[in-house]
């Protein structure tokens, strides 16, 4: 999604912000200790969640001072200064009154704003947050060891296991998170922000919050103990508390749609049945030929080693041709591309690269409308690409007529390979094979 970034003046600093959606109410998203507005949209789970919020609100996003696209600073920002950033952004978008959605560390600032400016706060929503850092996040004796662990590894995605254990082995997400760290704050800035967070204690202001409040927390949250959420619910007058299963602190690492449903119902009184996000994309399926036989011949250990090499090569080529890995399929991959020519060239490159390992791969490519389902995709275009791949021979890239038509002028050689009946289609479809010069 292409979202325009603007800047609001807060004192002497410029605060970056974006506006998404045109709903009847304003919703200000207050992020955790780091953020980067532009990089949000590179991760499908984050983009999907923000789009959900923007479907029923005018969603106002911003990077807090010292992070992301906003101005850097050399001193620790106080909660009051960060609260002023919220006010500056609201003024810039002419928002007289808004609901605030504070995540993790962003919750403290949101609570302070709600208590200080109730006339400008329509409602308060808190996810995975706390009132006192050392009680519900890290006690003093564990704080410095945690900082010492994070500082040398900042920007590598290693901290992912501490924030989203369910994603710790997801290499694609880990790479996104490592880049998110680097784009959000330098190592020194990150440690400075952590030290600022360790001083948070807003327990005394909770009884002064007099706006409708929704508190959301995961029962096994690895960073903020669930008792922190329960404490907020017990001490903010009239607060509604909803607890979810799961251990991830990152909201979008788990079932974020359930959280979005609660927020929408709290703010609007109803859940809307939203059509899945639908986009045009080129879908690529790869499949190892004879993998079961090879595994039996080689034995589990040697086959696993060879399969790991296969995975590395396929991921390298998908990345080289600007594709997006959706998931592995045991002995194959599902990926999407924003252009059919890149998908066909990627498939051909995968086949050639894997020949060196003595592996034969078949590929199917089709362009059509797909449904975005968080990290996964669905729709008839996905099923068609899978069925085309199943019809391909070893070492062959088989593509649909749609792909053939769209790559006209790309200098790709595509030869007709016959007409086939594909399940789900009323008419037979001609399929084409990519012809490449084999390396010697």
Buried (B, 14 or more C-beta within 10 A) or exposed (E): EEBEBBBBEBEEBBBBBBBBBEBEBBBBBBBBBBBBBBBBBBBBBBBBBBBBBBBBBBBBBBBBBBBBBBBEBEEEBEBEBBBBBBBBBBBBBEBEBBBBBBBBBBBBBBBBBBBBBBEBBBBBBBBBBBBBBBBBBBEEEEBEEBBEEBEEEBBBBBBBBBBBBBBBEBEBBBBBBBBBBBBBBBBEBBBBBBEBBBEBBBBEBBEBBBBBBBBBBBEBBBBBBBBBBBBBBEBBEEBBBBBBEBBBBBBBBBBBBBBBBBBBBBBBEEEEEBEBBEBEBBBBBBBBBEBEEBBEEBEEEEBEEBBEEBBEBBBEBBBEBEBBBBEBBEBBBBBBBEBBBBBBBBBBBBBBBBBEEEBBBBBBBBBBEBBBBBBEBEBBBBBBBBBBBEBBEEBBBBBBBBBBEBBEEBEBEBEEBEEBEBEEEEEEBEBBBBEBEEEE
